[in-house]
Amino acid sequence: MISLSLRRTVLLLLALALLSGCAAKTHRPVMESWQAYNGMSDVPEEHMQSLAELTAQRVADRYPPGRTTIGLHYREFDKFGSLFEAQLREKGFSIDSTEEPEIEVLQCSYLMDAIASPDQKTKASYLRLKFSDGYSVNHIYSYSSEAGFFEQGVATSTEALFTLVSSNSAQLEPYEASEDHTWHIQPGSLKKQLSEWAQKAKYQLVWKAAHDFEMQANATFKGSFYGAVKRLFTRMNRSGNSLRVTLYQQNSVLEVRED
């Protein structure tokens, strides 16, 4: 169990880190938001190794290794970064660290640091993972130089912006095989336009958001219904929108809700 005081401390430090920009941001386009930060560079490699293995396994439990390319950006002297990358590659992930990737990449960043403690032998630490699909999770650990990292629990977790709930017996997506479908967005009601998209794809829109959103610009997406919806809401999230989407393939339902 995580004590209430420890949980509050971790959440406060995470908030301060994000606001102060101490996550080592750079001025490069892709890396601006995805530069990793390791504030525990003095940890021996053998302890970093076990944490990297555990973290990579958690990523593999959530994303399909053979079909996912992960964008990972860390500093050359970051031992955890190099070990984490090696573990991801070992599990079958492709890694892309370019500034302007030419393929679809799931960007990943981490924020790793310790919390000051009067106990010199054991100190609380945390590892925050964040992905470009909106998913993030904050794990809390206790660390000692003798025993390494021992997990204490999860402080917070945020679900992905877009979730596909697929059917094992069904095709991935009715429109996925064809690239000749075009999906338009224009100024006006988002709810109305998504309803038209859903009808075209033979889906039902279930709108659980508290209010409608007025789109302010034109946009065009080509390809599948699944891909168009995913790209639309990814763009909206970059503008600060808090909508989250679940596509239930078996029931042909597109659900939209707010945080």
C-alpha positions in Angstrom: 0.0 0.0 0.0 1.1 3.5 -0.8 0.9 5.9 2.2 -1.2 9.0 1.6 1.7 11.3 2.4 4.0 9.5 -0.1 1.4 9.5 -2.8 0.8 13.3 -2.3 4.6 13.9 -2.4 5.1 12.0 -5.6 2.1 13.7 -7.3 3.4 17.1 -6.3 6.9 16.4 -7.5 5.6 15.1 -10.8 3.5 18.3 -11.3 6.5 20.5 -10.4 8.7 18.6 -12.8 6.3 19.0 -15.7 5.6 22.7 -15.0 9.3 23.7 -14.5 10.4 21.8 -17.6 13.1 19.9 -15.7 12.5 16.9 -18.0 15.4 18.1 -20.1 13.4 19.5 -23.1 15.2 20.4 -26.2 14.3 22.7 -29.1 14.1 20.0 -31.7 10.6 19.4 -33.1 9.8 15.8 -32.2 12.1 15.7 -29.1 10.6 18.9 -27.6 8.0 17.0 -25.7 9.6 13.5 -25.6 13.1 14.0 -24.2 13.6 11.5 -21.4 15.0 12.6 -18.0 16.9 10.4 -15.5 17.6 12.0 -12.1 19.1 8.8 -10.7 22.3 8.5 -12.7 24.2 7.3 -9.7 22.3 4.0 -9.5 24.5 1.0 -10.3 23.9 -0.6 -13.7 22.7 -3.9 -12.2 19.8 -2.2 -10.5 19.0 -0.2 -13.6 19.0 -3.4 -15.6 16.3 -5.1 -13.5 14.1 -1.9 -13.7 14.6 -1.7 -17.4 13.5 -5.3 -17.9 10.4 -4.8 -15.8 9.5 -1.6 -17.6 10.0 -3.0 -21.1 7.8 -6.0 -20.2 5.0 -3.6 -19.1 5.3 -1.9 -22.5 5.1 -5.2 -24.2 2.0 -6.2 -22.2 0.2 -3.1 -23.6 1.5 -2.7 -27.1 2.2 -5.4 -29.7 6.0 -5.6 -30.1 6.2 -6.8 -33.7 3.9 -4.1 -35.0 5.0 -1.1 -32.9 7.8 1.3 -33.5 8.7 3.3 -30.4 10.3 6.8 -30.5 12.8 7.0 -27.7 15.0 10.0 -26.9 17.5 10.0 -24.1 20.9 11.5 -23.3 24.0 9.5 -24.2 25.1 9.1 -20.6 21.7 7.8 -19.4 22.3 4.2 -18.4 18.6 3.5 -17.9 17.8 4.8 -21.4 20.3 2.5 -23.2 19.2 -0.5 -21.1 15.5 0.2 -21.6 16.1 0.5 -25.4 18.0 -2.8 -25.5 15.2 -4.6 -23.6 12.5 -3.1 -26.0 14.5 -4.3 -29.0 14.9 -7.7 -27.4 11.2 -8.0 -27.1 10.7 -7.2 -30.8 10.0 -3.5 -30.8 11.5 -1.3 -33.5 13.1 1.9 -32.2 13.1 5.3 -34.0 15.1 8.2 -32.5 15.0 10.5 -35.5 13.9 14.1 -35.1 11.4 13.9 -38.0 10.2 10.2 -38.3 8.8 9.3 -41.7 6.7 6.4 -40.4 4.0 6.2 -37.7 5.9 6.2 -34.3 4.6 5.7 -30.8 6.6 8.4 -28.9 7.6 7.4 -25.4 9.3 9.5 -22.7 10.1 8.8 -19.1 10.8 10.9 -16.0 12.8 9.1 -13.3 13.8 10.7 -10.0 14.1 10.2 -6.3 12.5 11.9 -3.4 14.6 13.3 -0.6 14.3 11.3 2.6 16.0 11.4 6.1 16.5 7.7 5.7 19.9 7.4 4.0 19.6 3.7 3.2 16.2 3.7 1.5 14.6 6.5 -0.5 11.4 6.8 -2.4 11.6 7.1 -6.2 9.3 7.2 -9.2 9.2 6.4 -12.9 6.7 8.2 -15.1 6.0 6.7 -18.5 4.2 8.8 -21.1 3.2 7.8 -24.6 2.0 9.8 -27.6 -1.4 8.0 -27.7 -2.3 9.6 -24.4 -1.5 6.8 -22.1 0.7 7.5 -19.0 1.5 5.8 -15.7 3.4 6.7 -12.6 5.1 3.9 -10.7 6.4 4.4 -7.2 9.5 2.5 -5.9 11.6 2.4 -2.8 15.3 2.2 -3.6 18.4 1.1 -1.7 21.9 0.5 -2.9 21.8 -3.1 -1.5 18.4 -4.3 -2.7 17.8 -2.0 -5.7 14.2 -1.0 -6.7 11.2 -2.4 -4.9 7.8 -1.4 -6.3 5.4 0.3 -3.9 2.5 0.8 -6.2 1.0 3.1 -8.9 0.4 6.8 -8.1 -1.7 7.7 -11.2 -2.6 6.3 -14.6 -4.2 7.9 -17.6 -5.8 5.9 -20.4 -5.0 6.3 -24.0 -6.8 8.9 -26.1 -7.9 6.3 -28.5 -8.7 2.7 -27.7 -9.7 -0.1 -30.1 -11.6 -3.0 -28.5 -11.4 -5.6 -31.3 -13.1 -8.9 -31.8 -10.9 -12.0 -32.3 -13.3 -13.4 -34.9 -13.6 -10.1 -36.9 -11.4 -8.2 -39.3 -9.3 -5.5 -37.7 -11.4 -2.8 -39.3 -14.0 -2.9 -42.2 -12.3 0.0 -44.0 -8.7 -0.8 -43.2 -7.9 -2.6 -46.4 -8.9 0.3 -48.6 -7.2 3.7 -48.9 -9.8 5.3 -51.2 -12.1 6.6 -48.4 -12.0 10.3 -47.5 -13.2 11.8 -44.2 -13.9 15.5 -44.0 -14.1 17.9 -41.0 -15.3 21.4 -41.5 -16.2 24.3 -39.1 -19.2 23.3 -37.0 -20.4 20.6 -34.7 -18.0 17.8 -34.0 -20.8 15.5 -32.7 -22.8 15.9 -35.9 -19.8 15.3 -38.2 -18.7 12.2 -36.2 -22.2 10.9 -36.4 -22.0 11.2 -40.2 -18.6 9.4 -40.2 -20.0 6.6 -38.0 -23.0 6.2 -40.3 -20.7 5.9 -43.3 -18.6 3.2 -41.6 -21.8 1.4 -40.3 -21.0 2.3 -36.7 -23.2 3.9 -34.0 -21.9 7.0 -32.3 -22.4 7.1 -28.5 -21.6 10.6 -27.2 -20.9 10.7 -23.5 -19.1 14.0 -23.4 -20.8 16.8 -21.4 -21.1 19.1 -24.4 -20.5 19.4 -28.1 -17.3 20.9 -29.6 -17.3 23.5 -32.4 -14.6 22.7 -35.0 -12.8 25.8 -36.2 -11.0 24.6 -39.3 -11.2 22.2 -42.3 -9.4 18.9 -42.3 -9.3 15.9 -44.6 -8.2 12.3 -43.7 -7.8 9.5 -46.2 -7.9 5.8 -45.4 -9.8 3.8 -42.9 -12.5 4.9 -40.4 -10.2 3.6 -37.6 -7.2 5.6 -38.8 -9.2 8.8 -39.5 -10.8 8.9 -36.1 -7.4 8.2 -34.4 -5.6 10.9 -36.4 -8.4 13.4 -35.7 -8.4 13.0 -32.0 -4.6 12.9 -31.8 -4.5 16.3 -33.5 -7.3 17.6 -31.2 -5.3 16.4 -28.1 -2.3 18.4 -29.2 -4.5 21.5 -29.0 -5.4 20.7 -25.4 -8.7 18.9 -26.0 -9.5 16.3 -23.3 -11.8 14.0 -25.3 -11.1 10.2 -25.3 -12.4 7.7 -27.8 -13.1 4.0 -27.7 -14.0 2.1 -30.8 -15.8 -1.2 -30.1 -15.3 -3.3 -33.2 -17.6 -6.2 -32.3 -20.6 -4.0 -31.5 -19.7 -1.4 -34.2 -19.8 1.4 -31.6 -17.8 4.6 -31.5 -17.8 6.1 -27.9 -16.7 9.6 -27.1 -16.2 10.8 -23.5 -14.4 13.6 -21.6 -11.8 13.2 -18.8 
